[in-house]
Amino acid sequence: KSAQVVESVVEIIKETLANGDDVLITGFGKFCVKEKNERRGRNPQTGDDLMLGERRVVTFRCSGIL
């Protein structure tokens, strides 16, 4: 039963973040969606230079209470 509740909460968080909205869980932390610009990167296995495209990433900041 508790696994179902956790799965439901995670699914709600995923849907909210996919819409570009932040998720604040008081006493725990905040999930945010950030836009990353295109940048140069390197393949660590081959050492080849490559361009990493624009993308959205999720960041998390824990609450000061933790």
Stockholm file with secondary structure:
# STOCKHOLM 1.0

chainA/1-66         KSAQVVESVVEIIKETLANGDDVLITGFGKFCVKEKNERRGRNPQTGDDLMLGERRVVTFRCSGIL
#=GR chainA/1-66 SS CHHHHHHHHHHHHHHHHHTTCCEEETTTEEEEEEEECCEEEECTTTCCEEEECCEEEEEEEECTTC
#=GC SS_cons        CHHHHHHHHHHHHHHHHHTTCCEEETTTEEEEEEEECCEEEECTTTCCEEEECCEEEEEEEECTTC
//
